[in-house]
């Protein structure tokens, strides 16, 4: 791999294909089966991240080798060579060479070694940075918990109070935060000044939302996503990560309804949090309010009005690409 930069590029391209193929496949599943439950959608959206890891572990048996134009067994490679470079295709067949080996003859070995080392350094830096951010967030959260004050307001809903007690969830008030958040140590932090502007019903709706984050281990899920994205840093995963987080937030919004909190209370609580928020500090993995566009979509979902979109559904794009690739492989 070190001596051949094109073989190395083939491995990287495989991971990219694995991610985008799985992402498009999930959008097709959502479209065909009309999956509306956000917790199920959030869980299924994790598959593209795992597909990159699995593809890398079992790279020799990867199905994406059939699609990768740099792979020796790729039907896409054979199709493109026959279509655009028939003489090269004939030469490779006669010499029994792969395209990667053929391209390596035009690339000096020291260039490949430099590329491999540079890639390794960048990957290490990305992973270290992500771990450092996670450790910093964990330390900041512990400090907030240590300085927090117990919430004296009693939970009026018996089922919610029982679940919080059985799971040993602590509810603390803090002067150092502006947004309610789920800490990754079984603690829910509420801004102290927020309690003076929200009702008891709104407070319990916020607690039910954050409790769902703790139930489903969303902070750890987001940390895992961040680490995988750091290892596969060349794959643009940010847009998909936003979709995962949005589905998690909307799933936690629905959790408030389980405890008979109406959507009006949750929507008004979210509005008051946004109004009281000037900046998000400290940066957290799971907080009650996020960017403006995400908050707007949650508002629309709460009041039952779908947010209009002008973009073409990825489901239709996925079915079109799948049909095209099938035709290519058949040819």
Secondary structure, 3 states (H helix, E strand, C coil): CCCCHHHHHHHHHHHHHHHHHHHHHHHHHHHHHCCCCHHHHHHHCCHHHHHHHHHHHCHHHCHHHHCCCCCCCCHHHHHHHHHHCHHHHHHHHHHCCCHHHHHHCCCCHHHHHHHHHHHHHHHHHHHHHHHHHHHHHHHHHHHHHHHCEECCCCCCCHHHHHHHHHCCCEEEEECCCCCCEEECCCEEEEEHHHHHCCCHHHHHHHHHHHHHHHHCCHHHHHHHHHHHHHHCCCCCCHHHHHHHHHHHHHHHHHHHHHCCCCHHHHHHHHHHHHHHCCCCCCCCCCECCCCHHHHHHHHHHHHCCCCCCCCCCHHHHHHHHHHHHHHHHHC
